């Protein structure tokens, strides 16, 4: 089967920035489908879990804080919580081993969990930079270890990126900020670029098995993700006013989760993949001199960069579906 690159251009989905999860799922029956949603117990992840369950899916929520997750999703039928810390590759392996032992196929993966702009933090025996390790490498290991059930299910894999990818390309000479000062926003931007490149190459590798991958920007939403950002910084960035009211451009959680739910389920995307989405549609390429942060930066959708990152990630994590 010849791989055909999906154009990075809008398809006219009929949805937009204010569309909700219920709207994009209207008429969709996910009965019998199994989804894995990382961080599916808080913020956009919880809204994604709720939406998929309402459409009939069963959802597995691997969670770093298992007790918190069980309380959050306790009233939802068809949700199963397990323990997993994306920053700990042993924890990822233990979760995937338990899942593989169940023999189930996977229809949807939403790599939703992540951290943003945290203070300099090192994780694992190699002291990796935490945002790259958690947001990218943990999800890379998860999907690669679950490849057999993902391939059997012909799954959609959705990597939740951000317009924050505009902040940084991959810092090939110093990914883990070992040789220069740490910049929490550059680290976040690099991790979000990595999420996009992961989807680009996974789509290329998985299409023959019916596996398609997408990345996306959910929009601006005040969730637990902002916990490392001070009130003063949020005011300075225009996220909130001096009274704590969010910017008018901010979405509700139901609107914010809509793009990842749309990417995970919409028949409008059948036969497509490897592209970056915004506002429940495929995004346009970012213009070189456009400082609006809209669209997909060329470095974050470059197939050669995606292949290079895949090779590096496989070396760092020790897992690779191609082997």
Backbone torsions as a table, in degrees:
resi	resn	phi	psi	omega
1	UNK	NA	122.0	-179.0
2	UNK	-76.1	133.7	179.4
3	UNK	-82.1	128.7	178.5
4	UNK	-114.6	125.4	-179.2
5	UNK	-72.1	131.3	176.1
6	UNK	-78.3	129.1	179.5
7	UNK	-60.9	139.4	177.3
8	UNK	-84.2	69.4	-179.0
9	UNK	-146.3	152.5	179.9
10	UNK	-59.0	147.6	177.2
11	UNK	-110.0	1.3	-178.6
12	UNK	69.3	56.6	-174.4
13	UNK	-65.8	-23.6	-174.8
14	UNK	91.1	-5.0	176.7
15	UNK	-106.4	174.0	-178.3
16	UNK	-156.8	-164.2	-173.3
17	UNK	-61.9	-30.5	-176.6
18	UNK	-98.7	5.1	176.3
19	UNK	-65.8	148.7	-178.8
20	UNK	-109.6	170.0	178.7
21	UNK	-60.8	-40.9	-180.0
22	UNK	-63.9	-36.8	-179.4
23	UNK	-67.2	-44.0	-177.1
24	UNK	-73.9	-19.2	179.8
25	UNK	-98.4	-0.8	-176.6
26	UNK	-56.9	125.5	-180.0
27	UNK	84.3	0.0	-179.5
28	UNK	-94.9	126.9	179.4
29	UNK	-110.3	112.7	-178.9
30	UNK	-103.5	18.4	178.5
31	UNK	-56.9	130.3	-179.5
32	UNK	88.8	-5.5	179.9
33	UNK	-91.7	147.4	177.7
34	UNK	-118.4	128.3	178.4
35	UNK	-117.6	146.6	170.5
36	UNK	-114.7	121.3	-177.0
37	UNK	-125.1	107.2	177.6
38	UNK	-71.5	140.9	-176.8
39	UNK	62.9	27.2	-173.7
40	UNK	-79.1	26.5	-177.2
41	UNK	-128.8	6.4	-179.3
42	UNK	-151.5	147.0	174.2
43	UNK	57.9	-134.4	-178.5
44	UNK	-65.1	-30.5	178.2
45	UNK	-64.1	-41.8	178.5
46	UNK	-65.8	-41.3	177.5
47	UNK	-63.5	-36.5	177.3
48	UNK	-65.1	-45.5	177.7
49	UNK	-59.0	-48.2	180.0
50	UNK	-58.2	-45.3	-177.0
51	UNK	-64.8	-44.0	-179.1
52	UNK	-65.3	-38.9	178.4
53	UNK	-65.6	-42.2	179.1
54	UNK	-61.0	-28.9	178.9
55	UNK	-85.9	0.0	173.8
56	UNK	108.2	-3.6	-177.3
57	UNK	-77.5	156.4	164.4
58	UNK	-94.9	142.3	-174.4
59	UNK	-128.8	128.7	172.0
60	UNK	-99.2	126.5	-178.4
61	UNK	-115.3	98.2	172.6
62	UNK	-77.3	127.7	-169.1
63	UNK	-135.0	137.7	175.1
64	UNK	-68.7	-35.1	-179.8
65	UNK	-110.8	83.0	-170.6
66	UNK	-60.2	-43.6	-177.5
67	UNK	-64.9	-40.0	177.3
68	UNK	-62.6	-43.6	-179.8
69	UNK	-62.8	-43.1	-178.5
70	UNK	-63.5	-36.8	176.2
71	UNK	-67.5	-40.8	-175.1
72	UNK	-67.4	-37.4	-175.2
73	UNK	-107.4	9.4	-173.9
74	UNK	-59.0	-27.6	-179.3
75	UNK	-90.6	4.7	-176.9
76	UNK	-102.2	124.6	175.6
77	UNK	-73.7	145.1	174.6
78	UNK	82.3	16.2	178.8
79	UNK	-113.9	133.2	-178.7
80	UNK	-121.8	125.3	-179.9
81	UNK	-102.8	135.8	173.4
82	UNK	-133.7	170.6	-175.5
83	UNK	-98.7	134.6	175.0
84	UNK	-165.8	135.0	175.5
85	UNK	-114.9	112.7	-176.8
86	UNK	-61.7	-24.8	-179.2
87	UNK	-80.2	-4.2	-177.1
88	UNK	-122.8	105.5	-175.9
89	UNK	-65.4	-26.8	174.3
90	UNK	-66.0	-39.4	177.9
91	UNK	-65.2	-40.2	176.9
92	UNK	-61.6	-45.1	179.7
93	UNK	-62.1	-43.0	-178.8
94	UNK	-64.3	-41.4	177.0
95	UNK	-62.9	-47.4	-176.7
96	UNK	-66.3	-34.4	175.9
97	UNK	-61.3	-43.1	178.7
98	UNK	-64.2	-42.3	-179.2
99	UNK	-66.4	-45.3	-179.2
100	UNK	-59.4	-34.0	-179.8
101	UNK	-66.0	-20.5	179.7
102	UNK	-77.1	-17.9	176.8
103	UNK	73.8	11.5	-176.6
104	UNK	-84.9	152.9	173.1
105	UNK	-91.1	158.7	-179.7
106	UNK	-118.1	132.8	179.5
107	UNK	-102.8	-28.1	-177.1
108	UNK	-142.7	134.9	169.3
109	UNK	-125.3	126.2	174.6
110	UNK	-117.3	106.8	177.9
111	UNK	-82.0	82.4	-170.2
112	UNK	-98.6	-33.0	-173.3
113	UNK	-65.3	151.5	177.6
114	UNK	178.9	172.5	176.0
115	UNK	-128.1	155.6	-175.6
116	UNK	-137.2	129.0	169.6
117	UNK	52.2	42.8	180.0
118	UNK	-80.9	159.4	172.5
119	UNK	-57.8	159.3	-178.6
120	UNK	-55.3	122.5	-177.3
121	UNK	-138.3	136.9	179.2
122	UNK	-112.6	137.8	-177.5
123	UNK	-130.7	151.7	174.9
124	UNK	76.8	170.0	-178.2
125	UNK	-64.2	-23.4	179.5
126	UNK	-93.8	4.0	178.1
127	UNK	54.5	51.7	177.9
128	UNK	-71.2	151.4	173.0
129	UNK	-63.8	131.6	-165.9
130	UNK	-66.5	-36.5	-176.5
131	UNK	-69.9	-43.1	176.9
132	UNK	-64.9	-41.2	-177.6
133	UNK	-67.2	-44.3	-176.1
134	UNK	-77.6	-53.0	-173.4
135	UNK	-70.7	-35.0	-177.2
136	UNK	-108.6	-61.6	-170.7
137	UNK	-64.3	-37.2	177.7
138	UNK	-62.6	-43.7	177.7
139	UNK	-69.8	-35.9	176.3
140	UNK	-58.5	-48.0	-179.9
141	UNK	-64.5	-40.3	-179.4
142	UNK	-59.8	-51.8	-176.9
143	UNK	-66.3	-41.0	178.8
144	UNK	-64.2	-40.6	179.7
145	UNK	-70.5	-27.3	178.8
146	UNK	-95.6	15.8	-171.1
147	UNK	-59.3	-40.8	-177.1
148	UNK	-57.9	-53.4	178.4
149	UNK	-68.9	-28.5	175.7
150	UNK	-65.5	-45.0	-179.9
151	UNK	-67.6	-40.6	178.8
152	UNK	-61.8	-35.8	-178.8
153	UNK	-84.7	-6.7	-175.2
154	UNK	54.5	50.1	-166.3
155	UNK	-74.6	157.9	162.2
156	UNK	-90.8	129.7	175.7
157	UNK	-114.2	123.7	-174.7
158	UNK	-118.5	118.9	178.1
159	UNK	-100.2	116.6	-179.2
160	UNK	-80.2	105.5	178.2
161	UNK	-99.0	-142.4	-178.0
162	UNK	-172.3	157.9	169.9
163	UNK	-65.0	-10.8	173.3
164	UNK	-58.6	-15.1	177.4
165	UNK	-62.1	-19.0	177.0
166	UNK	-65.1	-17.1	-176.7
167	UNK	-75.9	-25.4	-175.0
168	UNK	-165.5	137.0	164.7
169	UNK	-74.2	179.8	172.3
170	UNK	-70.4	129.6	-179.3
171	UNK	-86.7	76.8	-170.6
172	UNK	-57.3	-30.9	-177.8
173	UNK	-85.6	-12.1	-177.4
174	UNK	-161.3	60.7	-175.3
175	UNK	-58.8	-37.7	-173.9
176	UNK	-98.9	16.5	176.7
177	UNK	53.2	48.5	179.7
178	UNK	-92.1	-19.5	-172.0
179	UNK	-119.4	10.1	179.6
180	UNK	-157.3	175.3	-178.3
181	UNK	-64.9	145.2	178.9
182	UNK	-77.9	135.0	176.0
183	UNK	-125.6	110.8	-172.7
184	UNK	-63.1	-32.1	-179.7
185	UNK	-79.5	-36.4	174.2
186	UNK	-64.3	-38.5	178.5
187	UNK	-64.9	-40.4	177.1
188	UNK	-65.1	-45.8	179.7
189	UNK	-59.2	-42.8	178.6
190	UNK	-61.5	-43.5	-179.2
191	UNK	-63.2	-38.2	179.9
192	UNK	-72.6	-34.9	171.7
193	UNK	-62.1	-40.6	178.5
194	UNK	-61.8	-38.9	176.9
195	UNK	-58.9	-41.7	180.0
196	UNK	-67.3	-45.3	-179.5
197	UNK	-65.3	-35.1	175.6
198	UNK	-58.1	-46.4	179.7
199	UNK	-64.1	-38.0	179.4
200	UNK	-58.8	-49.6	-174.8
201	UNK	-79.9	-34.3	176.6
202	UNK	-60.9	-40.0	179.1
203	UNK	-61.7	-41.6	179.3
204	UNK	-64.7	-42.0	-178.7
205	UNK	-73.1	-33.5	-170.1
206	UNK	-94.6	-9.7	-169.9
207	UNK	-61.8	-32.8	-179.5
208	UNK	-66.8	-23.3	176.5
209	UNK	-92.4	4.0	-177.5
210	UNK	81.9	8.6	178.6
211	UNK	-88.9	125.8	177.0
212	UNK	-122.4	147.5	-174.6
213	UNK	-128.5	145.0	179.4
214	UNK	-138.4	154.8	168.9
215	UNK	-123.4	169.2	-174.8
216	UNK	-164.2	160.7	167.1
217	UNK	-107.8	118.8	-177.0
218	UNK	-74.7	-19.9	-173.1
219	UNK	112.7	-179.7	178.8
220	UNK	-94.2	121.2	-178.2
221	UNK	-142.7	136.7	177.3
222	UNK	-84.4	99.6	177.8
223	UNK	-125.8	-173.5	179.0
224	UNK	-60.7	-16.8	-179.9
225	UNK	-58.2	-26.9	-176.1
226	UNK	-86.5	10.9	-172.0
227	UNK	-61.8	-21.2	179.5
228	UNK	-94.3	5.0	-178.1
229	UNK	-106.1	124.4	-177.1
230	UNK	-71.1	159.9	176.8
231	UNK	-57.4	-42.9	-179.7
232	UNK	-61.2	-41.1	179.8
233	UNK	-68.9	-36.5	178.3
234	UNK	-66.5	-37.1	176.0
235	UNK	-65.8	-45.2	-179.7
236	UNK	-60.2	-36.9	-179.3
237	UNK	-82.8	-3.5	178.1
238	UNK	80.7	15.3	-179.9
239	UNK	-75.3	-38.2	178.5
240	UNK	-134.3	160.4	174.0
241	UNK	-91.9	-176.3	-174.9
242	UNK	-66.5	-14.8	177.6
243	UNK	-95.5	-0.1	179.1
244	UNK	90.3	6.4	179.3
245	UNK	-79.8	134.8	-177.9
246	UNK	-70.9	154.4	175.8
247	UNK	-57.3	149.1	178.7
248	UNK	-64.6	-16.4	178.9
249	UNK	-81.6	-10.2	-176.9
250	UNK	-74.1	146.2	179.9
251	UNK	-96.4	161.5	167.6
252	UNK	-76.5	161.3	176.4
253	UNK	-56.5	-37.1	179.5
254	UNK	-65.5	-35.7	175.9
255	UNK	-74.1	-39.2	-178.7
256	UNK	-65.1	-36.0	-179.2
257	UNK	-80.0	-11.1	-173.3
258	UNK	-62.5	-39.1	-176.2
259	UNK	-67.1	-39.8	179.6
260	UNK	-70.8	-34.8	175.8
261	UNK	-66.9	-41.8	177.4
262	UNK	-61.4	-46.8	-179.5
263	UNK	-63.6	-31.5	-177.0
264	UNK	-79.2	-20.8	-169.2
265	UNK	-131.8	-20.4	-166.6
266	UNK	-68.6	129.8	173.5
267	UNK	-67.0	-15.4	176.5
268	UNK	-61.9	-21.3	-177.9
269	UNK	-100.9	6.4	178.4
270	UNK	-57.2	133.3	179.7
271	UNK	80.3	2.8	179.7
272	UNK	-114.8	170.4	175.9
273	UNK	167.9	169.6	176.2
274	UNK	78.5	11.5	-176.5
275	UNK	-112.5	163.9	-179.2
276	UNK	-101.9	134.1	-174.3
277	UNK	-117.6	152.2	173.6
278	UNK	-143.4	143.5	172.8
279	UNK	49.7	46.4	174.6
280	UNK	59.2	39.5	173.5
281	UNK	-158.4	164.1	171.0
282	UNK	-68.0	138.4	-178.7
283	UNK	-82.2	158.5	172.5
284	UNK	-81.9	158.3	172.0
285	UNK	-62.6	145.3	175.3
286	UNK	-74.2	136.8	176.2
287	UNK	-76.2	141.7	-173.3
288	UNK	-54.0	-39.3	-175.7
289	UNK	-101.8	11.7	-178.2
290	UNK	-86.8	120.0	-179.2
291	UNK	-101.2	20.6	-179.3
292	UNK	-80.9	-11.6	-178.2
293	UNK	72.3	12.4	178.3
294	UNK	-85.9	149.6	173.6
295	UNK	82.4	-178.6	-173.8
296	UNK	-102.2	122.6	175.3
297	UNK	-67.1	142.3	-176.3
298	UNK	-60.1	-37.4	-177.9
299	UNK	-67.3	-21.3	-178.0
300	UNK	-90.7	-3.0	177.6
301	UNK	-125.8	12.2	-176.2
302	UNK	-76.8	118.3	-177.4
303	UNK	-59.8	-35.9	-179.6
304	UNK	-69.7	-38.3	175.9
305	UNK	-66.1	-37.9	179.5
306	UNK	-64.0	-42.3	178.9
307	UNK	-65.8	-39.6	179.2
308	UNK	-64.0	-42.8	179.3
309	UNK	-66.6	-38.5	178.6
310	UNK	-59.4	-46.4	179.9
311	UNK	-60.5	-45.2	179.1
312	UNK	-63.5	-43.9	-178.3
313	UNK	-63.5	-38.8	177.3
314	UNK	-63.9	-39.2	177.9
315	UNK	-64.7	-41.2	-176.1
316	UNK	-72.3	-39.0	-174.6
317	UNK	-93.4	-20.7	-178.6
318	UNK	77.8	14.9	177.4
319	UNK	-130.5	145.0	-177.5
320	UNK	-163.8	114.4	-177.8
321	UNK	-59.9	-24.7	-178.5
322	UNK	-71.6	-15.0	179.1
323	UNK	-105.3	NA	NA
